[in-house]
Structures are given as C-alpha cells and as structure tokens.
C-alpha cells in the first residue's frame, strides 16, 4: 500500500498490514504493519497511543525521536525501539529512508522493557547486519507476497529482539556476526567481478561505515578490499585465459578491468609474462 501521510515520498515508499491469527496472538511475537518509507523534510508523527511496539532502522538521513526520556537523534545505521502504547513522536528535517516494523505479542513487553532500560529508545550496534538482514526478510516476505508462516515470523522477530537484548546485557556481542557479513560481501564480489564494486557500496552491504568495513575486512581476509578485488579479478582472468578463447578486450570487461593496457601491465607485473604469453604457454602444456 502507498502511504497517505504528508511528507512521505510516494516513490519508493510502501507498507503492508497483517492481521495475526488467534493462535499467534496467544503464542507468538507477530507483525502488524511493516514498511519502507522515504521521508521528506518536515515529516512529523505524534501519537498519544498506538497499540503496538515499533522498530525502526534508519537507512539514510536521520530521525528526531521523543519519548518520556527526552528527545534523541537517530542517524544512519541507528535503530529506534518505541513503546507506542505511550506518548511518542518522531520526525525529520532532511530526506530520510527508514525500514520499520510494528509488532506485538506475548513477550513483546518484556523484551521492550529490558532493551529500553539498558539501551534507550535510540541505539546502535557495532555490526547491525544480522538485525538488518532479518528485518529486511520480514519486509520482503510481504513485498513479494510470499506465504506468511507465523511461527517463522515470530522466530525472526525474536532473533532481532534477542540480538538487542544481548547487546543490552552483555555489551555489543553482535561483533561476533562480523565474519558472516564479510562472507556475504565476498560472495557478492565473486558474482559481480565485472561491475565497479566501489568500497563504499560494499561497506553499505555489510551495514558498516567504510572505515570500519576496511578494518574488519582486512582482519578477516588478510587483504584490504581493494587488494582482494584486484586479486579476485586476476584469478578470474587467468582462468578465462586458460579455459576460453575469449578476446582480450572482452575478457577485461568480464573481469572488471576498464583498460586493456593497464590490465596487461598489472598482469605482467604479477605473473612475469603478458596475458597473451600466459595463454600461449597454457596451450603448449
């Protein structure tokens, strides 16, 4: 559905409403509304009561959030968790994009009280990819009109809230999720070698700042992201040189090299021979 509120862009903004079964209400955590909104400057929302809890993930821009604890700003990468049964408001003075979920259920109040007491309504995780992936999965289930499994949906919401609770009780243990985020990026790189692969976009895929992403990536792989990408492209080029008769210009394009001459110079520097000589020697064998 398209939003009808003022200062929400019609383009790229969608939300979905779900009515849980009686079994879900008695047993599970369950979604009520989920959406992705692109807020325009000047957006404001204030409620005295709205029967649910609200989780928001700021993907771009910022939100000013007001509860009984005061007013706090949530920036890009931050999470907001609100008890909508109580008075609250939020808004923005800049273009912002927020992925959000209204939810409730038998354990919702206990989870909220624990997280809010320790972290407050606005907080960040050092590695938010685990939560962002699961929140996106919920949105995609509705956006793609997939069948909703209430037990599975409850597990996903529980996973998200448990991650917050672990950070609240034990410190930011979500840093243990970092290797999985990097592994996802490595998989993406291997499938998109012919594309530019800018570091800031790879960092965004891992839901990390560029500086922090480079640190974590090097710790995990032993390479900087740039060095890893060049190495991966070289391995792909060597494979194609040996196993295909692809022209050099097309081979460069397939492997993400934009300039044939610079590719040849880099290849020779790394392997001691030109790409053509490397292919010739492979054919002799």
N, C-alpha and C positions, 0 to 999 in steps of 0.2 A: 504494500500500500504506500501511497505517496503522502508525506506529511502535509497538514493543513495549517500549521503554525507559521506565524510571521518570522522572517529572518532565518528560515531554513531553505537552503537551495533545493529546488525541485530536481535538479540534475544530480544524480549520484546518491540521492537520499531515499532510503526505503525502510519500511518497518513491517513487522508481522505480529499478529495477535494469536495466542494459543490458549485454549480453554482446557485445563487439565481434567482428567477423569477423577471420579471419586476415590479410586484406588490411589492415584498419585497424590491427591490432597491429604489422604490419611497416612501415606507411607513415604513419599519421596520429597526431594527438592525438585521443583519444576519451573519451567519458564512460563512467563505470562505475556511478555512482549519483548521483542528483540529487534534491533535496528542499527543502521549505519546512517548517521546524519552529518551533513556538511553545513555547519552553522555560519551565518553571515554576521559581520559586526553589528552589534546592537541586540543580539538574541538574549532574551531573559525568560526564565521559567521559575515561578514561585508557587509552592503548594503548602497548604496547611496540613494536608493529609492525603496520601495516595497509597492504597493498600498493597504494598509490596516492598521489597528491597531492590535497590538499583545499583548495578555495577557499570561503571563507565571506564573505557580505555581511551585516552587521548592520543590519537594518531598524528594529529597536526594541529598547531596553534595552541590554545590554552582555554581553561575554564576557571572562572572565579566561583568558588563553592562556599555557601554559607549554611552553617548548622548552628545548633546551640553552643558549639565550641568556638564559634567565630567564623571569620572569612579566610579562606586559604586559596591559593592559586595552584591549579594542576596544569603542568606543562606537558609537552610532547613526551610520551613514554610513561607518564604517570597514570595511576589508577585512582578511581573515586568509588567509594562504597558508602551508600546512603541508606538510612532507615527512613523510607518515605511515609511511614506511619506518623512521623514527627515533622514539624515545620522545617522546610529546607528551601533553598533556592540556588540557582546557578545560571551563569551567563557568560558572554564573551564580547570583547571589543575588537576581535580580529577574526579573520576567516579560520575556522577550525573544523577538524573532522574527528568524530567520536563514534566508536563502536560501543553499543550499550545493551544491557540486558536487565529487564525487570523480572525478578524471580521471587519465590516464596517456598514454604514447605516446613515440615515438622522440625528440622534442625536449623532453619534459617536464622531465627532469633539468637540462638546460642552461638552460632558462627559469627554473626554480626557483632554481638557484644564483645566477644574475645578479640576480634580484629580491630574494632573501633577503639577499644580500651588501650590496646598496645600500639597501634599504628595511626589511629585517627582516620578521618574520612578521606584524606588525600595522602597517598604514599607511592613509593617507587620500589621496584625490585631490581637488584643489580642485573639479573638476567630474566627479563619478562617473557621470553619466547615460549616457555611452557604454558603459561596462562593465555597469552595472545593466541597461540595455536588452537587451544581448546575453545576459547571464546569465539574465534573465527569459525570453528567447526559447527558451533551452535547456530550462528548466523547463516552459514552456508546450507545447513540442513533445511532451513525454512526458505531461503532464497532459491534453492534448487528444487524445491517442492518434493523433497525426499520424505519417506515414511518416518514418522516420529516414534521412536522407541522410548517410552517414558522411563524405564529402568536405566537405559543407556544415557539418556539426557540427564537423569539425576546423578549418575556417576560422573559425568563431565562437569556438572556444576559443583559437585562435591570435590572433585580434583582441584578445581580452581580455588575454592574456599580453603581447602586444606593447604594448598601452597601458600596462601596468605597467612593462615594460622601458623604454619611452620616458620615463616619469616617473623611473625609476631612473637612467637615463643622461644625460638632457638637462634634468632638472628637470621640473616639472609642466606639460608641454606640453599636457596634456589640457584646459587652459583654452581651447584652440582649438575645443573641442567645444561651448563655451557657446552660440554662436549657434543651433546645432541644437536644444539643449534649450529655448531661448526660443521658437524657431519651433514646436516641438511644443506648448508652452503656448499660444501664440497660436491655433493650430489648435483646441486644446481649448476655449478661451474662445469662439471663434466658433460652435462647435457646441453650447454649453451656456449661452447667454446667459440663459435662463430659470431657471437654477439660482443658488444663492447665490454661488459662486465665492470662498470665503474665501482670503485671500492665503497663509495657512499651508499650505493644501491645494495651491495652485498651486506653491508652493515645494517641497513634497514630491514633486510630479510631476516636477519638474526635479532632484530629489535634491540640493537646496541648502538651507542654512539660510534662514530668512525674511529676515534682514538682508542676506545676500549675494545672495539672489534679487532683492530690490528694487534693489540696486545694478546688477547685471548687466542686469536688465530695462530699467531707465532708460537705461543706456548703449546698449542695442541698439535701443530703440524711441523714446527721447526722452520717454517718459511714465513716471510711476510706474504700477505695476499697477492701483491704484485708479482713476487718471485714465483709463487706457487702457480699462478695463472700462466706465466711465461713457460714454466717447466711443463705444465699440462699440455699447452699448445705445441710445444716441441715434441713431446711424446706422441701426440696425435699426428703431427706432420711426418714423423719417422715411420709411423705405422702406415700412413697413406702412401708414402714414397715406396715402401716395400711391397705393399699389397694392392696397389692400384696403378693405373697408367694416367691418373688424373693430371691435367696440365698444371704447371706450377702456379699460375695466376689463380686458378680456381681452388687449388689446394690451400693457398694462403687465405683465401676468403673463408673456406670451410673451417680453418683453424683459428680464425680471428686476427690474422695479420693483415693490416691495411696496406702495407707497402712491400712489394716483392723484393726490392733491393735490400731493404733493412732486414727482412726475414732471412735472405741469403747470407748477409753479413753476420747476423746473430747465429744462424745455424752453423756456419763455418767456424766461428769463434768457439762454439760449444763442442763441436764434433770433429773439428780438424779437417773437414772436407766440405765442399759445397753440396747442396741438396741434390744436384744432378749427378755428381760423382758418387754420393751416397747411394742413390738409386742404381747407378750403373754397377757398383760393387755388389750390391744385393742381388742383382740379376745374374752376375757371374757365379755366385755361390749356388 
